[in-house]
Amino acid sequence: MRVKAIGIAPYAGLKRLMEELAKEDPEMDLVVEQGDLEEGVDIARRAEKEGYELVISRGGTASLIREAVSIPVAEIPVSGYDMLRVLTLLKDYRGEVAIVGFPNITRGAAVICDLLNLSVHTVTVRKPSEVEEQLESRRRQGIQVVVGDVVTVKAAEKLGMHGLLITSGREAVLDAFEEGKRVYRLFSRLRREASLYRNILDRDRRGIVVFGGKERILFRNPAAARFPLSAPAVERAIQELVEESLRRGQSESRLLPLEESGVQIAAVPLDDRSGETRVAIHLEKCRFAVSPEKWGCVEIRHTRSEPKETAFHRFVGKSGALREAIQSAQKYSEWDVPVWISGEEGTGKEMFALAIHQASPRGDQPFIAVDSGCLKPEEWNELIADAVAGPFRRGTLYLKNAEKIPAKVQKRLGALIADEGDGPRWLISTVVDLGKEVRRGAFDRKLYQLLGRAHLPLPPLRERKEDMDDLIPLFIAEGNSKYGKSIVGMESELIEELKRLTWPGNIEELKRAVEAMVLKSDGHYIGRRETADILERLKQEASRPVGRELDWTGTLEEMEIQIIQRVLVEEGMNQTRAAQRLGINRSTLWRKLQNVHRETPPGNKR
Ligand SMILES: Nc1ncnc2c1ncn2[C@@H]1O[C@H](COP(=O)(O)OP(=O)(O)OP(=O)(O)O)[C@@H](O)[C@H]1O
């Protein structure tokens, strides 16, 4: 490897020496020009433009060049030999001598003068402009001879003094050649590496932008131009993500709905030992159009605002059923498997799905909740494309009302899940009995079997009424902050009445009812009097069919089971009263109830 180098010699003799030595070095392709200080800098600048890869120069000239160009600069050192040579010359000189120069010269000179027992004044300067001033005052002291670099010698001549130049010897020049080649090799290796990374970044289809202190953009790849970086929503999201990622010292991401499609934005703090805070922003377009008009069916959340250990802390209620569900969900969150959550409307399915996501290793990625009933066929295609190869693949996709997924999509989902390749974590929820849907051919059997491996059945509120003792105060508190009230509780008689209702809309319905009561109440306690109309409405609601509408597609036996279930619920699970209403005796009811339990999906005790 030959190095195309430019030598910049501050004095003529050095030019000659460098040229002579370069001829003997097969790796050195050296052209030498003469130039001191600024003159040398101009030569170096020009040489860099002309494609030279290395500069070799000396002393102050080399230092100035280093500041001005971005190719490596090797310096011919002023060696001990050089100094020794010039001082030996002065050994027998009787008059006084001064050495005037930059620290690189005076430091070594002082030691040598000491060794040779020479009495020489050493004067250190920091700027070329100081040289003349120093020489002037030495001259006034009667000193006639000064030793130094080219600046010193030139100034001495101007003032009528004798200037002795410290010339560089062969060894110093050869040292500089070796140093230059070493630095050049290192430099070109780094440059090759940088160009490799640059190439990778330039071809990345993600937009990549690197910010360094005070929102300065240090780098952006060509793909970044496709993203509206200065759109207010994007700017805000980037700023928040940068702050968040630096605060936590980890990557943070967010899916942002933009006009024509969604964009996944991630902030990655860079630990590049530069001593400067740098954050890379990755931008990736979704194919799935997360447009505002679809916000009813698609919701994207970013959750890692709390430590993942607290994901399940928001659940209120001490019933065994709830605690059991939380335990299973915690277990499922650790495995990256699809989970099927079933339960009547408002039982907390989405809350569980979100908690599973948050507690999982994907918690810092987006959680995308999709209402399966809302999507058109082409939107399913986009959604799956983003799930397989787009930004959704790292997050969690929660498909609610999964019984409404079109048959074709069920098959594709089944194949995707069975494949177990890279892709999102799938969570799905249903309000209907999927087992029965499978039996009547309305749901894909393979998908059902894959989902059944991790099933989380959520019991309706009427089967865990003790949870209401904790839920009611929680919803009062939420109502207080929503409506600016300061209610401290609810009359116990009213609580008892609420517990007697069947709550077909479950926790969601309870929440809305309590909030409505908070809004109506003026005192510190919610009483029955001022909330009588709400209670009445709830009673009417409670008499509507529980769970879902009667399903007329099943067999006679299946419909009988549905009727028994509904009457039982409406009679507050009282079997005697239910049997009376149905016109059968209790033992017949009991026998039929055994069928009910057999028909219910595994673990879903209704
Ligand atoms: N154990 C609980 N503690 C506190 N709040 C709860 C609990 N369970 C559910 N909730 C609240 O009840 C409401 C309904 O829950 P969620 O939306 O998760 O139900 P869902 O089963 O997904 O409903 P749907 O079937 O209608 O989509 C939410 O506001 C949720 O925060």
PDBQT file of the ligand as one rigid body, heavy atoms in Angstrom, charges set to zero:
ROOT
HETATM    1  N1  LIG A 701     -60.070  -5.582  38.294  1.00  0.00    +0.000 N 
HETATM    2  C1  LIG A 701     -60.245  -4.342  37.853  1.00  0.00    +0.000 A 
HETATM    3  N2  LIG A 701     -59.855  -3.308  38.588  1.00  0.00    +0.000 NA
HETATM    4  C2  LIG A 701     -60.035  -2.049  38.154  1.00  0.00    +0.000 A 
HETATM    5  N3  LIG A 701     -60.634  -1.723  37.007  1.00  0.00    +0.000 NA
HETATM    6  C3  LIG A 701     -61.051  -2.706  36.220  1.00  0.00    +0.000 A 
HETATM    7  C4  LIG A 701     -60.872  -4.068  36.587  1.00  0.00    +0.000 A 
HETATM    8  N4  LIG A 701     -61.373  -4.842  35.599  1.00  0.00    +0.000 NA
HETATM    9  C5  LIG A 701     -61.849  -3.999  34.656  1.00  0.00    +0.000 A 
HETATM   10  N5  LIG A 701     -61.654  -2.717  35.025  1.00  0.00    +0.000 N 
HETATM   11  C6  LIG A 701     -62.074  -1.523  34.274  1.00  0.00    +0.000 C 
HETATM   12  O1  LIG A 701     -63.328  -1.823  33.698  1.00  0.00    +0.000 OA
HETATM   13  C7  LIG A 701     -63.459  -1.266  32.394  1.00  0.00    +0.000 C 
HETATM   14  C8  LIG A 701     -63.774  -2.344  31.398  1.00  0.00    +0.000 C 
HETATM   15  O2  LIG A 701     -62.652  -3.164  31.180  1.00  0.00    +0.000 OA
HETATM   16  P1  LIG A 701     -62.182  -3.620  29.738  1.00  0.00    +0.000 P 
HETATM   17  O3  LIG A 701     -62.404  -2.558  28.746  1.00  0.00    +0.000 OA
HETATM   18  O4  LIG A 701     -60.838  -4.177  29.897  1.00  0.00    +0.000 OA
HETATM   19  O5  LIG A 701     -63.225  -4.788  29.458  1.00  0.00    +0.000 OA
HETATM   20  P2  LIG A 701     -63.406  -5.688  28.160  1.00  0.00    +0.000 P 
HETATM   21  O6  LIG A 701     -63.754  -7.026  28.657  1.00  0.00    +0.000 OA
HETATM   22  O7  LIG A 701     -62.251  -5.576  27.288  1.00  0.00    +0.000 OA
HETATM   23  O8  LIG A 701     -64.650  -5.009  27.508  1.00  0.00    +0.000 OA
HETATM   24  P3  LIG A 701     -65.308  -5.235  26.037  1.00  0.00    +0.000 P 
HETATM   25  O9  LIG A 701     -65.628  -6.660  25.909  1.00  0.00    +0.000 OA
HETATM   26  O10 LIG A 701     -66.500  -4.364  26.085  1.00  0.00    +0.000 OA
HETATM   27  O11 LIG A 701     -64.262  -4.769  25.068  1.00  0.00    +0.000 OA
HETATM   28  C9  LIG A 701     -62.157  -0.571  32.124  1.00  0.00    +0.000 C 
HETATM   29  O12 LIG A 701     -62.318   0.782  32.422  1.00  0.00    +0.000 OA
HETATM   30  C10 LIG A 701     -61.194  -1.220  33.086  1.00  0.00    +0.000 C 
HETATM   31  O13 LIG A 701     -60.175  -0.333  33.430  1.00  0.00    +0.000 OA
ENDROOT
TORSDOF 0
